[in-house]
Amino acid sequence: MSELIRQDHNVASGEILERKVTKAEADQISADKIADHVRAEAEADKATQKAALLAKLGITEDEARLLLG
């Protein structure tokens, strides 16, 4: 894995400091990426299931909303 660099911006002075990301920060970045991937997969799966159910029922999403509302 390539080295991660963090940029810290001091708004008051306009100074930009660059430093290496710590192991803890890198671990958190990895965990966040995994969580985002899992969340996206779950959302895609839900959308696929929803589309399959609507197709099985032979109705549109708007028609389903009318039935449920």
Phi, psi and omega in degrees: 000140180286160182288132179267137179243135178252138175251124176253124182257126173265106185295322183296316184263344184080002182285140176242121178254133176250139178209160176289144176286138179286165179300318180298318178295318179296319178297320179293320178299316179297315179298319179296319179296319179296315179298319178297319179295315180298317179297316180295320178297318180295319179294319179295319179296317179297318179295321178295315179297320179296315180297320180295319179294316178298320179294319180297320179281342179073033179232163177271170178296322178296320178294323177295320178298320178297319180294323184272342185266000000 
